[in-house]
Amino acid sequence: MTGQDLIAAAMRSAGTLASGETPPSAEVNDAQLMLNQMLEAWGTENLNIFTLTRNTFNFVASQQAYTLGTGGNFNIARPANIEYVSYLYNANPAQPLENRIKMYSDQEWADIPIKDVPNVLPEGVYDDGGFPFRTLNYWPIPNDSSVQTIIGSWTPLTQFTDLVTDNTFPPGYIDAIKYNLALRIAADFNRPINPAIALFAKEGIARIKGLNVQPVKVKMDPIVSGGAGGHYDWRTDEYR
């Protein structure tokens, strides 16, 4: 659906546009700004994100800090959140080894007394959450050119950069976007909120969040569950 069609549909639902009417360009521009602001805000909530993006980057030998963002060392749009970070060890190109590494909190990073420590593989990474660039500090510092890093981050929702491009979304998103945009337009025009439109907006958000929720894998100590007789394997974080 194009931005023009989506905005017109939302304005009709908001009661600011009659069927068959063409909205003034100034109002369409205002609504486009509201639409993109709403999508950007949605991108900060995990359950609004329908997929993760995996990006692979090369390390520079003995470099610890890398900027992540448009024009940075890792040149992609700055993601709202990083879900995981891995290293990819290509010593055997036929069977590259991928392992997730720990993501240090502010306190954990501050507690590392000596940060300038070289190694073939990193054990963890500290993300400072900066803007417009996030800075990722790897520890120990990778010094092997056969090692890469993989960053799994939230995929931002598509912005409507113009009014004529046909933008596509997974099932359920257009409905949720339309009715939630209608609520914002109604508020901006000081129009009363139609209870049915408010319900459609709420249901639309609930549907996409229901589709995006991920099952949580729960582990229980064998002593609690009654599974005695095994042992804890520190290499896999499992009881055997």
C-alpha positions in Angstrom: 0.0 0.0 0.0 1.3 3.5 -0.8 1.6 6.2 1.8 -1.0 8.3 0.1 -3.6 5.4 0.2 -2.8 4.5 3.8 -3.1 8.1 5.0 -6.3 8.7 3.1 -7.8 5.5 4.6 -6.7 6.5 8.1 -8.1 10.0 7.7 -11.5 8.5 6.7 -11.4 6.3 9.7 -10.6 9.3 11.9 -13.5 11.3 10.4 -11.4 14.0 8.9 -12.0 13.0 5.3 -15.2 12.0 3.5 -15.4 9.2 1.0 -14.2 10.3 -2.5 -12.4 13.4 -1.1 -8.7 14.1 -1.7 -6.9 15.4 1.4 -5.0 18.7 1.2 -1.2 18.2 0.6 -0.4 20.0 3.9 -2.5 17.6 5.9 -1.1 14.6 4.0 2.5 15.8 4.9 1.5 16.1 8.5 0.0 12.7 8.5 3.1 11.2 6.8 5.2 12.6 9.6 2.9 11.1 12.2 3.0 7.8 10.4 6.8 7.6 10.4 7.0 8.7 14.0 4.6 6.0 15.0 6.5 3.3 13.1 9.8 4.5 14.7 8.2 4.3 18.1 6.8 0.8 17.4 10.4 -0.3 16.5 11.4 0.2 20.1 9.1 -2.7 21.3 10.3 -6.2 20.9 6.8 -7.7 20.1 6.3 -5.2 17.3 9.4 -6.5 15.5 8.6 -9.4 13.2 12.2 -10.6 12.5 15.9 -10.2 13.4 18.6 -9.1 10.9 21.9 -10.9 10.9 24.9 -8.9 9.7 28.4 -10.3 9.4 31.4 -7.9 9.7 35.1 -8.3 9.5 37.4 -7.5 12.4 40.5 -5.4 12.1 43.4 -7.2 13.8 44.0 -5.8 17.3 41.1 -3.3 17.1 38.8 -3.3 20.2 36.2 -0.7 19.5 33.9 -0.6 16.5 31.2 2.0 15.8 27.8 0.7 14.6 25.6 2.9 12.5 25.3 4.5 9.1 28.9 5.5 8.1 30.5 3.7 11.0 32.9 0.8 11.2 29.9 -1.6 10.9 28.0 0.4 8.3 24.3 -0.3 8.8 21.5 1.8 10.2 21.8 2.0 13.9 19.4 -0.7 15.3 17.1 0.0 18.2 18.4 -3.1 20.0 21.0 -5.8 19.6 19.6 -9.2 20.4 22.9 -11.2 20.3 26.5 -11.0 19.2 28.5 -14.0 17.9 32.0 -14.6 16.6 32.5 -16.6 13.4 35.8 -18.5 13.3 36.9 -19.4 9.8 40.1 -21.3 10.4 38.3 -24.2 8.6 36.3 -22.4 5.9 34.4 -25.7 5.1 33.0 -25.7 8.7 33.2 -22.2 10.2 32.5 -22.2 13.9 29.9 -19.8 15.3 29.5 -19.1 19.0 27.5 -16.5 20.8 29.5 -14.3 23.2 28.5 -12.6 26.4 27.1 -9.1 26.2 28.5 -7.1 29.1 26.5 -4.7 31.2 27.9 -1.3 32.1 29.0 -2.7 35.5 30.5 -5.9 34.1 32.5 -3.9 31.6 33.7 -1.5 34.3 34.8 -4.5 36.4 37.2 -5.8 33.8 40.5 -4.5 35.2 42.7 -4.9 32.1 40.9 -4.3 28.9 43.8 -4.3 26.5 44.2 -8.0 26.3 44.7 -9.7 22.9 43.4 -13.1 21.9 42.3 -15.1 18.9 38.6 -15.2 19.9 36.6 -12.7 22.0 34.7 -13.8 25.0 32.3 -10.9 25.3 31.3 -7.5 24.0 30.2 -4.2 25.6 27.6 -2.1 23.7 27.6 1.5 25.0 24.1 2.1 23.4 25.4 5.4 22.0 23.7 7.6 19.4 24.0 8.1 16.4 26.6 5.4 16.7 26.6 2.5 19.1 30.2 1.5 20.0 31.0 -2.2 20.5 34.0 -3.1 22.5 35.2 -6.7 22.2 37.1 -8.4 24.9 39.7 -10.0 24.6 40.7 -8.1 21.5 40.5 -10.4 18.4 43.9 -10.5 16.6 43.2 -13.1 13.9 42.0 -12.1 10.5 40.0 -15.3 10.1 37.6 -14.2 12.8 34.4 -12.2 12.0 31.5 -11.0 14.1 27.8 -11.6 13.6 25.3 -9.1 15.0 21.6 -10.1 15.4 19.5 -6.9 15.8 15.9 -5.8 15.6 14.8 -5.1 12.0 13.3 -1.6 11.9 9.8 -1.3 10.4 9.7 0.2 6.9 9.3 4.0 6.8 7.2 5.7 4.2 9.8 8.0 2.7 7.4 9.1 0.0 3.7 8.9 -0.8 3.8 6.8 -4.0 6.0 3.8 -3.3 4.1 0.6 -2.6 5.3 -0.6 0.9 4.6 -4.1 2.0 4.4 -5.6 5.5 3.7 -9.0 7.0 0.0 -10.0 7.5 -1.8 -7.9 10.0 0.5 -4.8 10.0 -1.4 -2.6 7.5 -4.6 -3.0 9.5 -2.9 -2.2 12.8 -1.0 0.8 11.2 -4.2 2.2 9.6 -6.3 2.3 12.7 -3.6 3.4 15.1 -2.7 6.2 12.7 -6.4 7.1 12.6 -6.3 7.6 16.4 -3.3 10.0 16.1 -4.9 12.0 13.3 -8.2 12.3 15.2 -6.3 13.6 18.2 -4.3 16.0 16.1 -7.6 17.4 14.6 -9.3 17.4 17.9 -12.0 15.0 16.7 -13.8 12.6 19.0 -12.4 9.1 19.0 -14.8 6.5 17.5 -14.9 3.6 20.0 -15.0 1.1 17.2 -11.8 2.6 15.6 -10.1 2.5 19.1 -11.0 -1.2 19.4 -9.7 -2.0 15.9 -6.5 -0.3 16.7 -6.1 -2.2 20.0 -6.9 -5.5 18.4 -4.5 -4.9 15.5 -1.6 -4.3 17.8 -2.6 -7.4 19.8 -2.6 -9.6 16.7 0.9 -8.6 15.5 2.3 -9.0 19.0 0.7 -12.4 19.3 2.4 -13.4 16.0 5.8 -12.1 17.1 6.0 -13.5 20.6 8.8 -16.1 20.9 8.6 -19.2 23.2 10.8 -19.0 26.2 13.0 -22.1 26.9 12.9 -22.8 30.7 15.5 -24.8 32.5 15.1 -26.4 35.9 17.6 -27.7 38.3 17.4 -31.6 38.4 17.2 -31.5 42.1 13.9 -29.6 41.9 12.5 -31.7 39.0 13.6 -35.0 40.5 16.0 -35.9 37.7 18.8 -37.0 40.0 21.9 -38.9 38.9 23.2 -36.6 36.2 25.9 -34.0 36.1 26.2 -30.4 34.9 28.2 -29.8 31.7 29.7 -26.4 31.9 30.5 -26.5 28.1 26.8 -26.6 27.1 25.1 -25.2 30.2 23.0 -28.4 30.5 22.5 -31.3 32.9 23.3 -34.7 31.5 
